[in-house]
Amino acid sequence: MPRLIYALTRLSLCLIVLFSIGFTNNVNAATAKPDKEALIAGKTAMRFTVARVCESAQNCQEAILAEGWITQNTLELAKAQAPTWPAKANLIFNSDGGDLLAAMDLGRWIRANQLNTRVGAPKVSKVTPPSSNTGVELSSGRCLSACVLSFMGGVQRVIDPADIIGFHGLVLAKSPPSTNQAPNEANAAAVTELDKAKLAMNAIGRYLESMGGDRRMVDFMLFAKGEQFQRIPYDSSRQLGIDNQIERPLSAWRLQAIDDGELIALVSERQAKGQLSITLALTKPGNKESASDNVRFIVFVKPVGRRFQAQEIQAYFTDALTVKLISRKNILRGKVLSPWKPNADGMQLILSFPTPVISSISQTLGFELEIDFPESFTGSDRITKFGTQGLKGALTAIRR
């Protein structure tokens, strides 16, 4: 059975999905009443503590520490305590997960109340109350599994490279099969449960998108096996919209029909230095290439702003100016079909890549395009980052 179907089947075997975790919290904060759901999971229920958090001796502010296992009672606890919280205080998560549906409800409430979120854990063993002259210094924290869903509710979301963000494999509370159930009935029930699982995963994907995230986070949930942990790298967290403070999201690929009705896939990014815009285009191979399993990969470079005009950059685009893609630390070079040539707005190059190469890139969160610009071309960046959102579907569409 394919991995996706297998994962969804595993998910569908129980209505309440829990993530396997093992977390010890050494902060002695005020705790909520014992939570039966958390006790069953062997965890401490999430509690909210107002603390004076300090980035430095001169930079302290009141914040809310959200630590522990997210349960169906967590949202009600937050609502009850929220009137005592400082206005617009940051909600700082340190949690290994919990109930998925409860986590999404908490995330929606966080967004409705325009709260900001971050990840962190106190360095000290005792939380200092806001009235104290001393504050709490944060160390790296953990936000795992269901915690990520709640964290996404923040309007502004910040994580540190040392924070641990990601998902564990799905753990099931499997019900024993009925001895009175006929084989056909069992198969029909399995199909029904699989449909429910698909709906559940789609609901999570829609929730992530509604919070400004990328539904590809679901992939990390599906591909983590058992008690294994699938960590989301820091750079990926920005591309997925988990951390939305460091860089603007990379553009999604889009489809456009040209004059003859043929589809072309496009994506554009402006370089960091702000002087050049680079557009990538994918099309079907030409007539002479139709027998090959390749796609045309077109690179358009045009100046933006007032520093350069289109004709002024032509001197830098010689046949010796090479282009390569970097994906998962692999360097990929295409076959040159047409060397650099001027067009109305700038310069363009046409390459050919095997379809499996581009398909492999579409399975990642992003890649880099490196153009070997000379050092004398000071208005350019050698490397430009591109996202892959929409690339997989676009590649399928242009090859039909």
URZI-V513221 format. One record per backbone hydrogen bond with DSSP energy under -1.0 kcal/mol. CO is the residue of the C=O (numbers start at 1). NH is the residue of the N-H. E is the energy in kcal/mol with one decimal. If there is no record, write none. Layout:
BEGIN
co: (CO:CO)
nh: (NH:NH)
e: (E:E)
END
This chain:
BEGIN
co: (2:3:4:5:6:7:8:11:18:27:35:36:37:38:44:47:49:51:52:53:59:59:61:63:64:65:66:67:69:70:71:73:74:75:76:77:78:81:82:86:90:91:92:93:94:95:97:99:100:101:102:103:104:105:106:107:108:109:110:111:115:116:117:118:121:125:128:129:136:137:139:141:142:143:144:145:146:147:148:150:151:156:157:160:164:165:166:167:169:171:182:183:184:185:186:187:188:189:190:191:192:193:194:195:196:197:198:199:200:201:202:203:204:205:206:207:208:209:214:215:216:217:218:219:225:228:230:233:234:235:236:237:237:240:254:256:258:262:264:265:266:267:269:271:275:276:277:278:279:280:281:282:283:286:289:292:293:295:296:297:298:299:300:301:302:313:314:316:318:322:324:325:326:327:330:332:335:338:341:346:347:348:349:350:350:351:352:353:354:354:355:356:357:358:360:361:367:368:369:370:371:374:376:377:382:384:386:388:389:390:391:392:393:394:397)
nh: (6:7:8:9:10:11:12:14:171:29:39:40:41:43:69:67:65:63:136:61:55:56:53:51:92:49:94:47:46:99:74:77:78:79:80:81:82:84:85:89:64:118:66:120:68:144:70:103:104:105:106:107:108:109:110:111:112:113:115:114:155:91:158:93:139:28:52:132:54:123:121:164:95:166:147:148:150:151:152:153:154:117:244:163:143:232:145:230:20:18:186:187:188:189:190:191:192:193:194:195:196:197:198:199:200:201:202:203:204:205:206:207:208:209:210:211:213:212:217:218:219:221:222:223:228:169:167:237:238:239:240:242:243:214:266:264:261:258:256:282:254:280:278:274:304:271:302:269:300:267:298:265:296:289:292:294:355:353:283:351:281:349:279:347:277:316:317:318:321:372:370:332:368:330:327:325:352:350:348:343:301:341:299:337:338:297:335:295:357:358:359:360:361:362:363:364:386:326:384:324:373:377:378:380:371:369:367:391:253:394:395:396:397:398:400)
e: (-2.8:-2.7:-2.6:-2.5:-2.3:-2.2:-2.2:-1.2:-1.9:-1.5:-2.7:-2.4:-1.5:-3.0:-3.2:-2.1:-3.2:-2.8:-3.9:-2.6:-2.7:-1.1:-2.6:-2.7:-3.4:-2.0:-2.2:-2.4:-2.7:-2.6:-1.3:-2.0:-2.4:-2.7:-2.1:-2.0:-2.2:-2.1:-1.8:-1.5:-2.9:-1.9:-3.2:-2.1:-1.3:-2.2:-2.8:-2.2:-2.2:-2.2:-2.4:-2.3:-2.4:-2.0:-2.4:-2.2:-2.6:-1.6:-2.1:-1.7:-2.6:-3.0:-1.9:-2.8:-3.7:-1.6:-1.3:-1.9:-3.1:-3.0:-2.0:-2.6:-2.3:-1.3:-2.4:-1.2:-1.6:-3.0:-1.8:-1.9:-1.9:-2.3:-1.3:-1.9:-2.7:-3.2:-3.2:-3.7:-1.0:-1.0:-2.5:-2.4:-2.3:-2.3:-2.1:-2.2:-2.3:-2.6:-2.2:-2.3:-2.1:-2.3:-2.4:-2.3:-2.3:-2.5:-2.5:-2.2:-2.0:-2.3:-2.6:-2.3:-2.5:-2.1:-2.4:-1.3:-3.1:-1.7:-1.9:-2.0:-1.1:-1.0:-2.1:-2.3:-2.8:-1.2:-2.1:-2.1:-1.1:-1.6:-2.4:-2.2:-1.3:-1.9:-2.9:-2.4:-2.5:-2.7:-2.1:-2.2:-2.5:-2.8:-2.8:-1.6:-2.3:-2.7:-2.3:-2.3:-3.1:-1.6:-2.9:-2.3:-2.3:-1.1:-2.2:-1.5:-2.6:-2.2:-1.6:-2.8:-2.2:-2.0:-2.5:-2.8:-2.9:-1.5:-1.4:-1.2:-1.7:-2.3:-3.0:-3.3:-2.3:-2.3:-2.3:-3.0:-1.7:-2.4:-2.3:-2.3:-3.0:-2.2:-2.9:-2.5:-1.9:-2.8:-2.4:-2.5:-1.0:-1.4:-2.7:-2.2:-1.9:-2.0:-1.1:-2.0:-2.8:-2.6:-2.3:-2.0:-2.8:-1.8:-1.6:-1.2:-2.7:-2.7:-2.3:-2.3:-3.0:-1.9:-2.7:-1.8:-2.2:-2.3:-1.1)
END
